[in-house]
Amino acid sequence: MIKLTNLNQIITTLNGTPVADLSQNKTMTYKSALISICELHRPSNPGSGEALRAFDLGLKLLKAEDGLELEKKDIEFLKEIVERSAIFLSVVIGRLLHYLENAINAKVEKK
């Protein structure tokens, strides 16, 4: 299992300005961005179960406080759908990919 920590950390632009969430009502966090990507994910192969998997991960993220343990395959799936997402600017995609990759690498280093 890999723990995603600091889910409520605010995502910033390259110059450090907080990014607004999709509703423009508050700042975007790793948690809110990942939930949005899970909610709005369109599977590349309809009927593959990918949509349900994204939905289930979105629910887990929604219920999480500031940390969540997931299997490596779930984090790799999140990375895949983040890479294919067209709902955010590149800075958000880049921050999310970096965040997920750091979680995977931190687990590997602890072994």
CYANA upper distance limits for C-alpha pairs under 8 A (distance plus 0.5 A):
  1 MET  CA     69 GLU  CA      6.48
  1 MET  CA     70 LEU  CA      5.92
  1 MET  CA     71 GLU  CA      5.09
  1 MET  CA     72 LYS  CA      6.90
  2 ILE  CA     69 GLU  CA      5.84
  2 ILE  CA     70 LEU  CA      5.83
  2 ILE  CA     71 GLU  CA      6.38
  2 ILE  CA     72 LYS  CA      6.72
  2 ILE  CA    103 ALA  CA      7.29
  2 ILE  CA    104 ILE  CA      7.22
  2 ILE  CA    107 LYS  CA      6.59
  3 LYS  CA     67 GLY  CA      7.10
  3 LYS  CA     68 LEU  CA      5.93
  3 LYS  CA     69 GLU  CA      4.62
  3 LYS  CA     70 LEU  CA      6.75
  3 LYS  CA    103 ALA  CA      7.36
  4 LEU  CA     67 GLY  CA      5.83
  4 LEU  CA     68 LEU  CA      5.65
  4 LEU  CA     69 GLU  CA      6.62
  4 LEU  CA     70 LEU  CA      8.04
  4 LEU  CA    100 LEU  CA      8.20
  4 LEU  CA    103 ALA  CA      6.59
  5 THR  CA     66 ASP  CA      6.70
  5 THR  CA     67 GLY  CA      4.91
  5 THR  CA     68 LEU  CA      7.24
  5 THR  CA    103 ALA  CA      8.49
  6 ASN  CA     30 TYR  CA      8.48
  6 ASN  CA     66 ASP  CA      5.90
  6 ASN  CA     67 GLY  CA      6.64
  7 LEU  CA     29 THR  CA      7.24
  7 LEU  CA     30 TYR  CA      5.68
  7 LEU  CA     31 LYS  CA      5.38
  7 LEU  CA     65 GLU  CA      8.33
  7 LEU  CA     66 ASP  CA      5.43
  7 LEU  CA     67 GLY  CA      6.46
  8 ASN  CA     29 THR  CA      5.75
  8 ASN  CA     30 TYR  CA      6.64
  8 ASN  CA     31 LYS  CA      6.38
  8 ASN  CA     32 SER  CA      8.47
  8 ASN  CA     66 ASP  CA      6.23
  9 GLN  CA     29 THR  CA      5.81
  9 GLN  CA     30 TYR  CA      6.71
 10 ILE  CA     18 PRO  CA      7.03
 10 ILE  CA     19 VAL  CA      8.14
 10 ILE  CA     27 THR  CA      7.04
 10 ILE  CA     28 MET  CA      6.20
 10 ILE  CA     29 THR  CA      4.78
 10 ILE  CA     30 TYR  CA      7.20
 11 ILE  CA     18 PRO  CA      6.42
 11 ILE  CA     19 VAL  CA      6.38
 11 ILE  CA     27 THR  CA      8.14
 11 ILE  CA     28 MET  CA      6.24
 11 ILE  CA     29 THR  CA      5.80
 11 ILE  CA     30 TYR  CA      6.92
 11 ILE  CA     92 VAL  CA      7.61
 11 ILE  CA     95 ARG  CA      7.65
 12 THR  CA     16 GLY  CA      5.51
 12 THR  CA     17 THR  CA      5.59
 12 THR  CA     18 PRO  CA      4.72
 12 THR  CA     19 VAL  CA      5.81
 12 THR  CA     92 VAL  CA      8.46
 13 THR  CA     17 THR  CA      5.70
 13 THR  CA     18 PRO  CA      6.82
 13 THR  CA     19 VAL  CA      6.88
 13 THR  CA     91 VAL  CA      6.70
 13 THR  CA     92 VAL  CA      8.23
 14 LEU  CA     91 VAL  CA      7.61
 18 PRO  CA     27 THR  CA      6.68
 18 PRO  CA     28 MET  CA      7.83
 19 VAL  CA     27 THR  CA      6.13
 19 VAL  CA     28 MET  CA      6.08
 20 ALA  CA     24 GLN  CA      5.69
 20 ALA  CA     25 ASN  CA      7.57
 20 ALA  CA     26 LYS  CA      6.19
 20 ALA  CA     27 THR  CA      4.78
 20 ALA  CA     28 MET  CA      5.67
 21 ASP  CA     25 ASN  CA      7.29
 21 ASP  CA     26 LYS  CA      6.40
 21 ASP  CA     27 THR  CA      5.88
 21 ASP  CA     28 MET  CA      4.86
 21 ASP  CA     29 THR  CA      8.32
 21 ASP  CA     32 SER  CA      7.96
 21 ASP  CA     33 ALA  CA      7.92
 22 LEU  CA     28 MET  CA      8.42
 28 MET  CA     32 SER  CA      6.56
 28 MET  CA     33 ALA  CA      6.89
 29 THR  CA     33 ALA  CA      6.58
 30 TYR  CA     34 LEU  CA      6.56
 30 TYR  CA     96 LEU  CA      7.25
 31 LYS  CA     35 ILE  CA      6.62
 31 LYS  CA     61 LEU  CA      7.03
 31 LYS  CA     62 LEU  CA      8.08
 32 SER  CA     36 SER  CA      6.67
 33 ALA  CA     37 ILE  CA      6.75
 34 LEU  CA     38 CYS  CA      6.66
 34 LEU  CA     58 GLY  CA      7.78
 34 LEU  CA     61 LEU  CA      8.20
 34 LEU  CA     78 LEU  CA      8.40
 34 LEU  CA     82 VAL  CA      8.35
 34 LEU  CA     96 LEU  CA      8.31
 35 ILE  CA     39 GLU  CA      6.59
 35 ILE  CA     58 GLY  CA      5.42
 35 ILE  CA     59 LEU  CA      8.32
 35 ILE  CA     61 LEU  CA      6.96
 35 ILE  CA     62 LEU  CA      7.33
 36 SER  CA     40 LEU  CA      6.54
 36 SER  CA     58 GLY  CA      8.39
 37 ILE  CA     41 HIS  CA      6.20
 37 ILE  CA     81 ILE  CA      7.79
 37 ILE  CA     82 VAL  CA      7.18
 37 ILE  CA     85 SER  CA      7.27
 37 ILE  CA     87 ILE  CA      8.00
 38 CYS  CA     54 ALA  CA      5.38
 38 CYS  CA     55 PHE  CA      6.34
 38 CYS  CA     57 LEU  CA      7.49
 38 CYS  CA     58 GLY  CA      5.75
 38 CYS  CA     81 ILE  CA      8.25
 39 GLU  CA     54 ALA  CA      7.66
 39 GLU  CA     55 PHE  CA      6.69
 39 GLU  CA     58 GLY  CA      7.12
 41 HIS  CA     51 ALA  CA      7.35
 41 HIS  CA     54 ALA  CA      7.51
 41 HIS  CA     81 ILE  CA      7.44
 41 HIS  CA     85 SER  CA      7.57
 42 ARG  CA     51 ALA  CA      7.33
 43 PRO  CA     48 SER  CA      8.30
 43 PRO  CA     50 GLU  CA      6.29
 43 PRO  CA     51 ALA  CA      6.34
 45 ASN  CA     50 GLU  CA      8.18
 46 PRO  CA     50 GLU  CA      8.09
 46 PRO  CA     51 ALA  CA      8.30
 49 GLY  CA     53 ARG  CA      6.74
 50 GLU  CA     54 ALA  CA      6.67
 51 ALA  CA     55 PHE  CA      6.64
 52 LEU  CA     56 ASP  CA      6.56
 53 ARG  CA     57 LEU  CA      6.71
 54 ALA  CA     58 GLY  CA      6.59
 54 ALA  CA     78 LEU  CA      8.35
 55 PHE  CA     59 LEU  CA      6.82
 56 ASP  CA     60 LYS  CA      6.86
 57 LEU  CA     61 LEU  CA      6.69
 57 LEU  CA     74 ASP  CA      8.33
 58 GLY  CA     62 LEU  CA      6.59
 59 LEU  CA     63 LYS  CA      6.75
 60 LYS  CA     64 ALA  CA      6.71
 60 LYS  CA     68 LEU  CA      8.38
 61 LEU  CA     68 LEU  CA      7.65
 64 ALA  CA     68 LEU  CA      6.36
 70 LEU  CA     74 ASP  CA      6.68
 70 LEU  CA     75 ILE  CA      7.23
 71 GLU  CA     75 ILE  CA      7.16
 72 LYS  CA     76 GLU  CA      6.65
 72 LYS  CA    104 ILE  CA      7.57
 73 LYS  CA     77 PHE  CA      6.61
 74 ASP  CA     78 LEU  CA      6.71
 75 ILE  CA     79 LYS  CA      6.72
 75 ILE  CA    100 LEU  CA      7.22
 75 ILE  CA    104 ILE  CA      8.23
 76 GLU  CA     80 GLU  CA      6.80
 77 PHE  CA     81 ILE  CA      6.86
 78 LEU  CA     82 VAL  CA      6.52
 79 LYS  CA     83 GLU  CA      6.63
 79 LYS  CA     96 LEU  CA      8.46
 79 LYS  CA     97 LEU  CA      6.60
 79 LYS  CA    100 LEU  CA      7.25
 80 GLU  CA     84 ARG  CA      6.90
 81 ILE  CA     85 SER  CA      6.42
 82 VAL  CA     93 ILE  CA      6.83
 82 VAL  CA     96 LEU  CA      7.81
 82 VAL  CA     97 LEU  CA      7.62
 83 GLU  CA     93 ILE  CA      7.33
 83 GLU  CA     97 LEU  CA      8.12
 85 SER  CA     93 ILE  CA      8.39
 88 PHE  CA     92 VAL  CA      6.58
 88 PHE  CA     93 ILE  CA      7.05
 89 LEU  CA     93 ILE  CA      7.08
 90 SER  CA     94 GLY  CA      6.38
 91 VAL  CA     95 ARG  CA      6.54
 92 VAL  CA     96 LEU  CA      6.57
 93 ILE  CA     97 LEU  CA      6.63
 94 GLY  CA     98 HIS  CA      6.59
 95 ARG  CA     99 TYR  CA      6.54
 96 LEU  CA    100 LEU  CA      6.66
 97 LEU  CA    101 GLU  CA      6.48
 98 HIS  CA    102 ASN  CA      6.52
 99 TYR  CA    103 ALA  CA      6.92
100 LEU  CA    104 ILE  CA      6.94
101 GLU  CA    105 ASN  CA      6.61
102 ASN  CA    106 ALA  CA      6.43
103 ALA  CA    107 LYS  CA      6.97
104 ILE  CA    108 VAL  CA      6.98
105 ASN  CA    109 GLU  CA      6.68
106 ALA  CA    110 LYS  CA      6.92
107 LYS  CA    111 LYS  CA      7.40
